[in-house]
């Protein structure tokens, strides 16, 4: 039996992923700063499980999905995603699609975003919990996933 391909969940959302808003070096610096804030916020929630990468399989897909939500609260069956508030608001559809996948993959009942921001003197403020106003069904997400896979396969052939 051949081993199934794998795609990271963010790759499965290529069709709706926001375009970078600045030069690569600037985006990498922002991502690095965001990782530090993630760790700080995760430390504030010691009762929640800091998630490790897991795999989701749907035999209707030609690959498995590797995913990694930020935090999971087993008691309340809630997935938590940590996002910068401005980025979240500017990319709401992508963030909700990403979080919806995590909710489905974990079998959670709820999706909550932990939003944060920065003051003028670059101090982190938040997090502010924000319950997702809606989530996508797996059928909706699967269409993004299959369309994204076609794009990525074409890019890999080039």
N, C-alpha and C positions, 0 to 999 in steps of 0.2 A: 504494500500500500504506500502511495506517495504521501509525503508530508504536505499538509495544507499551507498555502501562503499565509502570511500575516500582514495586517495593516494596523498602524497606530490609529486610534480613534480620531485624532485631529486630521490625519490624512484622509479619513473617510468623509470629512466635511470640506474638502478642497473646493467644491463647487460654490460654497457660501463663505469661505474663509476670507476675511478682510485683507485687502492689499496692504503691504507695509506703507507707513506714512512718512518714512524718512530714510536716510541712508542706512545701509546695513550696520555700520559701526554704532550708530545712534540707537538703532532698534535693539542690538545686542546689549548695549549698556542699560537700556530700559528694562529688558527682560531680566538681566542680572539683578538689577535693583528690586524688581518685582519678586524674584525668588527669595531674596532676603526678607522682604515683608511677609511672604507666604510663611516662611519658617517662624517668624515672630508671631503671626496670627495663630498658626497651628499650636504653638506653645501655650496659648491662652485657653485652649480647649483640651486639657489633658484627658478628659473622659471620652473623647471621640477617638475613633480609630484612624490613625494616619495610614492611609491606604497605600498598599504596594501594587505594582502592576499585576493585572489579572487578564484572563482571556475570555472572550465571549464568542460562542459559536452559534451560528444560524446556518443550517445546512443548505438554505436557499442562496447563501453567498458563497463565492468561490474562494473565500479566505476567512480566517478568524480575525477577530478584532482584539487588539491589545489596548487596554484602557487603564486609567489611573486617576480616579477622582481625588480631590484634596483630602476631605475628611468624611467619615461616615459615623453616624450616631445610631448604634444598634438598638438602643432603647426606644427611640422614636422613629426608627427606620427612615432616616433623613440623610440625603447626600448634601454635603456642603461644598460649594465651589468658591474659591477666593479670587476676587477680581478687583482691579482698580475701577473705581466708580465711573470715571469719565469714559474709559475704554468700554466698560459694560454698556453704558447708555448709547455710545456711538456704534456698538456692534451687538445690539440686543438679540437679533435673530440668531447669530452665530453662537452667542453665549447660551441662549436657551436651548438650542439644538445640542450643543456639547453637553450641557447639564442633563438634558432629557435622556441622552444616551446613557449617561452614568446612572441615572435613576432606574432605567430599564435594566441595565446590566446587573445592578446590585439587587434588583427586586424591591427597591425602596418605595415608600408611599409619598415621600415629599422631597422637593428640591428647594434648597435655600442657598442664596448667594450671600457671602460675607464680603461686603464692599468696603473699600478703603480709599483714602485720598491723601493729598499732601497739602500742607500749609505753604504759605509764601516762602517761609524759611526752610522748606524741604523736610519738615517733620511729618511723620505718618500719623494720620488720624483715622479712627474707625477701629474695628470693623462695625459696620451697620448691617444687621441681618435683613435680607430682602427675600421674601418668599416669591418664587417664580409665579407670575400671573397666569401662566399656562405652560403646558409641556407638549412636546410632539409625541405622536404615537410611533411605534416601531415601523409601521408601514411607511409613514412619512420620512423617517430617518433612513430607512432602507433605500428609498429612491435617491437620496443624497449620496448614500454610500456607494451604490452601483454606478452612478454618474461620475463620482469622484474616482472610482477605480478605473473607469475607462480613460479618464484624463491622465491619471498616473501611469497606466500601462503604455499609453502613447508616448509620454515623456520618457519612460524607461527605454523604449525602442529607439529613440533618437540618439 
